[in-house]
Amino acid sequence: MASILIKNAIIATMNNKLLQGDLLVEDGKITEIARTIDKQAEKVIDASR
């Protein structure tokens, strides 16, 4: 499956907080959430717009 990196996203946490950062999805599962992710992905989406 494809890896997808979503940059500059607003992420809702399970405790109703919002944070801004990046989200990495690999093989259909979220594998990393961080302020900045510097990994390669097959598709990169800029969510800042």
MARMARNU-286414 format. One line per field, with one value per residue (C-alpha): residue number from 1; residue in three letters; x, y, z. Coordinates in steps of 0.2 Angstrom, whole numbers, plus 5000, padded with zeros to 4 digits. Each point is the difference from the previous one (the first is absolute). Layout:
BEGIN
i	[NUM, ...]
aa	[ALA, ...]
x	[X, ...]
y	[Y, ...]
z	[Z, ...]
END
This chain:
BEGIN
i	[1, 2, 3, 4, 5, 6, 7, 8, 9, 10, 11, 12, 13, 14, 15, 16, 17, 18, 19, 20, 21, 22, 23, 24, 25, 26, 27, 28, 29, 30, 31, 32, 33, 34, 35, 36, 37, 38, 39, 40, 41, 42, 43, 44, 45, 46, 47, 48, 49]
aa	[MET, ALA, SER, ILE, LEU, ILE, LYS, ASN, ALA, ILE, ILE, ALA, THR, MET, ASN, ASN, LYS, LEU, LEU, GLN, GLY, ASP, LEU, LEU, VAL, GLU, ASP, GLY, LYS, ILE, THR, GLU, ILE, ALA, ARG, THR, ILE, ASP, LYS, GLN, ALA, GLU, LYS, VAL, ILE, ASP, ALA, SER, ARG]
x	[5000, 5005, 5008, 4992, 5007, 4988, 5010, 4993, 4984, 4989, 4998, 4986, 5006, 4989, 5000, 4992, 5016, 5006, 5018, 5009, 5012, 5003, 4992, 5008, 4989, 5008, 4991, 4983, 5005, 5006, 5018, 5006, 4994, 5012, 5003, 5011, 5003, 5015, 4997, 4997, 4982, 4993, 4987, 5002, 4985, 5001, 4985, 5005, 4987]
y	[5000, 5018, 5011, 5017, 5015, 5014, 5016, 5015, 4991, 5005, 4984, 4997, 4989, 4987, 5012, 5014, 5010, 5007, 5000, 5005, 4988, 4986, 4983, 4985, 4985, 4984, 4985, 5008, 5003, 5016, 4997, 5017, 5016, 5014, 5019, 4996, 4984, 4999, 4983, 4996, 4995, 4995, 5014, 5016, 5011, 5018, 5003, 5018, 5007]
z	[5000, 4998, 5013, 5003, 5009, 5005, 5004, 5010, 5005, 5015, 5009, 5013, 5014, 5010, 5015, 4989, 4997, 4984, 4995, 4984, 4992, 4988, 4999, 4991, 4994, 4994, 4994, 5005, 5018, 5009, 5005, 5006, 5005, 5004, 4998, 4985, 4991, 4989, 4991, 4982, 4995, 4983, 5002, 5009, 5004, 5006, 5012, 5004, 4987]
END
